[in-house]
Amino acid sequence: MTTTERRAGPRYRIDESVFFSSPSMKQQSQLPAERFIVVAVLPQDRAGTFQYRIRPTGAGPQRMATELELKR
């Protein structure tokens, strides 16, 4: 993909398993990224980055994450 090309849709889909790691989590500890499940694909933010509602595979609250905070 060249720098002038843009993907048409979101990178992740509902029910897909992803790893979540935010910049603040990386600074606080050296723990690996946590595994989450995508619950919903939300609209793009002002910068054009897709947002997602995710839930942990274990117990815990749902949260919102941007495409940049997620990995397969």
ABEGO torsion letter per residue (X at the ends): XBAABBBABBABBBGBBBBBBBAAAAAABABBBBBBBBABBBBBBAAGBBBBBBBBABBEBBBBBBAAABBX
